[in-house]
Structures are given as structure tokens and as C-alpha cells.
Amino acid sequence: ISKNDQLTKIVDANGHETTIKRDKNGLPSELKLSAGAELVKTKDGWDMVVDGQHTKYCQEINIDADGTVHHINEIGAISSNHLDGSTTRYLPGDSVGSIDYHKELSTFEQHLDSIQDPMAAAYIREGMLDTQDRLRKDPATAEGKIAELLYDANKLLEAPGKVPLEQRHHWLDQFFSLAAKPEFVSQGSDATCPLAACEQREYALHPETWLRTLRVLNETGAAVNHRGEVIKSFIDSAGNFNIDAARTGTRPENSFTRVDGQKTEVSEIVQSVLNEVIGMQNGGRKDLFYAEQLEPMMKFMTGRDEKFVVANPKDSQDLVRQL
């Protein structure tokens, strides 16, 4: 519904109504939702108001003439609600449209050729080739997954970014070594760590999850879930990327390694983010959680509702092994 060529009400295919109030300049200043909540523009962005209580919602809201409503958060992630009732999401750096495997492969080789350290380039190339070989065992999904990995690897290799380029080279080396051989993810000194088990499981089934995490982290300085919600910031008070955000007194710098002892900063990042999700879903407590919380943790991170099948584990070590 519109007035003076400006939308005043939107009703999507599911019957959800949004009533639009505008300021003197004709810009949206308040959105009343059929669920009873309101989105109200403030000097700092947009708040959700329920029963008079304000909660920070997003940074910006744009409304297209066709009724599409775009919600943009503090890192530039966009969630777009369409009239057909669907929602599409865009994270900073995401591909617009389909990814061309051959184009990305050519770009990837160009990036590797530009790396000054030939050994670093060789390790990344070898890891990528081994990852491709493993993924091609499932022909139905292989090409799409490989194309996505190449795209995210290329974005990670492009400058500028929040993370120094040489550090990103190390990330790709570590990432592809684990994507090629997920069994290289180590439990370290904790043989029953379920976060390491979940990291390994995702490398085995959906390695693109962790490379996308690294790519967005480089672009924004924050680790986010599939909806673009910020889980953890890695930017320090000086505005610089700082890996110390992934470290705690119980998990210091050198406690994350592959099974062969090689330090893996990517595992530091991944497991610290998963631990943060546990805290968000567990009333702030991160030191004690239960097996049934792992599926919701990964769903929050990836958007996939996947079941972890564990058959009569003998003990906690067997539980982690089966995960």
C-alpha cells in the first residue's frame, strides 16, 4: 500500500504486515510489525522495541519500491525480506550470482604466483589439490564446494584486509591441510573436547564453513554466523586485528595444534568462536555444557539443521570420536 508514491504498508505472502512511518524527509523512521514489535530509528541505528524495552537491532534499514526490506548490521551484513515471504542474506564479500569454477581457479593460481615465498605457495597449492581430491569422492556436491572454496580463498588473498597478508597465507596453508585431512584436527591435551570434534566434523562435511569464517573475519574483523550476526570481534582498542581475542588463560597460544604438532591459528579462531556460541546459548557460561547443546550450536553457526548420530558411546572419548 502506498501514498504519494511511498510505501506505507507491506504485506508479504505469509500475511506478515509491516506498517511504515516516515519522517519529514520521507525516510522510514518506524516500522510496526504484525507480531507486535516495532523497529524504531535512533541516532545510533535501529532498535527493536517490545513492551517499551529497546534492544539494538541493526544499523540501517532500506525499503525498495517493490516492498523488499533490507536490514543492514554494523559490519555490512544484509538480510533482505521479500514479498514472497523469503529471506536472502549477504555477508561482506559474498559472491553476487553463481561462482565460475574455472575463473576462480585461474585467479587462485595467479594469487599463488604472486606470493614471494615459493614454499608458502607450494604448501597452499598442495593442500588445495588434496582437498579437491577428497571432495571429488562425492561428485554430486564436489564442484560447487570446490568453487566456493576457491572463491573464498581468492578473497582472502586479495588485499587490503584487517589481517596482514602474510598471516592470511599461513591461514590458508593451515586451512587446506585440515580440509584435505580432517583427521589432522587434534584434541590436544583434552581428549574429550567436543568443540575440536565439531571443528573436525565440519571440515569433513562442509569445509567451506570455516574458510568463509576466515574470509569474513579478514574483511570485517569479526566472526559471524550464517545470518551475519556478530559472534566475536577480533579488533583491539587500537582498531587492529588481534589473535589474542581467541586465547584465554585455559587455552593459551600453543594449545591448538595439528596431530603432528604444527600450530594452527585457524583452530584457535574456530574453537574460540564455537565456545562463544556456547556461552550465548548457555546464559554466559562456557566452561560446562552438554552433548545436546552441540547441534543447536552448529545450527546457529551454519543454519543447517543436521543431526549428530552417536551410537552407544562407551565413554566421553568414544563420544568425541564418533562426533
Residue pairs with C-beta under 8 A, 6 or more apart in sequence:
1 7
1 8
1 9
1 10
1 11
2 8
6 20
6 22
6 26
7 20
7 63
7 65
7 67
8 19
8 20
9 17
9 18
9 19
9 20
10 17
10 18
10 20
10 63
10 67
10 69
10 83
11 17
11 18
12 67
12 81
12 82
12 83
12 84
12 85
13 83
13 84
13 85
14 85
15 34
16 33
16 34
16 35
16 85
17 33
17 34
18 31
18 32
18 33
18 34
18 69
19 31
19 32
20 28
20 30
20 31
20 63
21 28
21 29
21 30
21 31
21 32
22 28
22 29
23 29
23 41
28 41
28 61
28 63
29 40
29 41
30 38
30 39
30 40
30 41
31 38
31 39
31 61
31 69
32 38
33 39
36 50
37 48
37 49
37 50
38 48
38 49
38 50
39 46
39 47
39 48
39 49
39 57
39 61
40 46
40 47
40 48
40 49
40 54
41 61
42 54
44 56
45 56
45 57
45 58
45 59
45 60
45 74
46 57
46 58
46 59
46 60
46 61
46 71
47 54
47 55
47 56
47 57
48 54
48 55
48 56
48 57
49 55
57 71
58 71
58 72
58 73
58 74
59 72
59 73
59 74
60 71
60 72
61 69
61 70
61 71
61 72
62 69
62 70
62 72
63 69
63 70
64 70
66 83
67 82
67 83
68 80
68 81
68 82
68 83
69 80
69 81
70 78
70 79
70 80
71 78
71 79
71 80
71 81
72 78
73 79
73 228
73 229
73 230
74 230
75 92
75 216
75 220
75 221
75 222
75 224
75 228
75 230
76 92
76 220
77 89
77 90
77 91
77 92
77 224
77 227
77 228
77 229
78 89
78 90
78 228
79 87
79 88
79 89
79 227
79 228
80 87
80 88
80 89
80 90
81 87
82 88
89 226
89 227
89 228
90 228
91 212
91 216
91 224
91 228
92 216
92 219
92 220
93 155
93 215
93 216
93 219
95 151
99 147
99 148
99 150
99 151
100 147
101 143
101 146
101 147
101 150
104 147
104 150
104 151
104 154
105 150
107 150
107 154
108 128
108 150
108 153
108 154
108 157
111 153
111 154
111 157
111 158
112 121
112 124
112 125
113 121
115 121
115 124
115 169
117 169
120 169
120 170
120 173
123 173
123 177
124 169
124 172
124 173
124 176
126 176
127 172
127 173
127 175
127 176
127 177
127 179
127 180
128 149
128 150
128 153
128 176
130 176
130 180
130 181
131 146
131 149
131 176
131 179
131 180
131 207
132 142
132 146
133 180
134 179
134 180
134 181
135 141
135 142
135 145
135 146
135 207
136 142
136 146
145 206
145 207
145 208
148 208
148 212
149 179
149 207
149 208
149 211
152 208
152 211
152 212
152 214
152 215
153 172
153 211
155 215
155 218
155 219
156 168
156 171
156 172
156 211
156 214
156 215
156 218
157 165
157 168
157 169
157 172
159 165
161 168
161 218
161 219
162 217
162 218
162 219
162 220
162 221
162 234
162 235
162 240
162 241
163 171
163 217
163 218
163 241
164 241
167 265
168 214
168 218
170 265
171 214
171 265
171 266
174 258
174 262
174 264
174 265
174 266
174 267
175 207
175 210
175 211
175 214
175 266
177 184
177 258
177 262
178 184
178 185
178 200
178 203
178 207
178 210
178 258
178 264
178 266
178 267
179 203
179 207
179 210
179 211
182 200
182 201
182 203
182 204
182 207
183 200
183 259
184 258
184 259
184 260
185 196
185 199
185 200
185 203
185 258
185 259
185 267
186 196
186 256
186 257
186 258
186 259
186 267
187 193
187 196
187 197
187 320
188 196
188 255
188 256
188 257
189 255
190 196
191 317
191 320
192 316
192 317
192 319
192 320
193 271
193 320
194 291
194 294
194 319
194 320
194 323
195 271
195 274
195 275
195 278
196 267
196 271
196 320
197 320
197 321
197 323
198 274
198 294
198 297
198 298
198 323
199 210
199 267
199 270
199 271
199 274
200 323
201 308
201 323
202 209
202 210
202 298
202 302
203 210
206 302
206 304
209 301
209 302
210 266
210 270
213 223
213 224
213 269
213 270
213 273
214 266
214 269
216 222
216 223
216 224
217 223
217 234
217 269
218 241
221 233
221 234
221 235
221 241
222 230
222 231
222 232
222 233
222 234
222 235
223 230
223 231
223 232
223 233
223 234
223 269
223 273
223 276
224 230
224 231
225 231
225 277
225 300
225 301
225 302
225 303
226 301
226 302
226 303
227 303
231 273
231 276
231 277
231 280
231 301
232 245
232 272
232 273
232 276
233 245
234 241
234 242
234 243
234 245
234 246
234 269
235 241
235 242
236 242
236 244
236 245
243 265
243 268
243 269
245 272
246 265
246 268
246 269
246 271
246 272
247 253
247 268
247 272
248 272
251 268
251 271
251 272
253 263
253 268
254 263
256 263
256 264
256 265
256 267
256 268
256 271
257 263
257 264
257 267
258 264
273 301
274 297
274 301
275 286
276 286
277 297
277 300
277 301
278 286
278 289
278 293
278 297
279 285
279 286
280 300
281 293
281 296
281 297
281 300
282 289
282 293
291 310
291 319
294 308
294 323
295 305
295 306
295 307
295 308
298 304
298 306
299 305
299 306
308 323
309 322
310 319
310 322
310 323
311 322
313 319
313 322
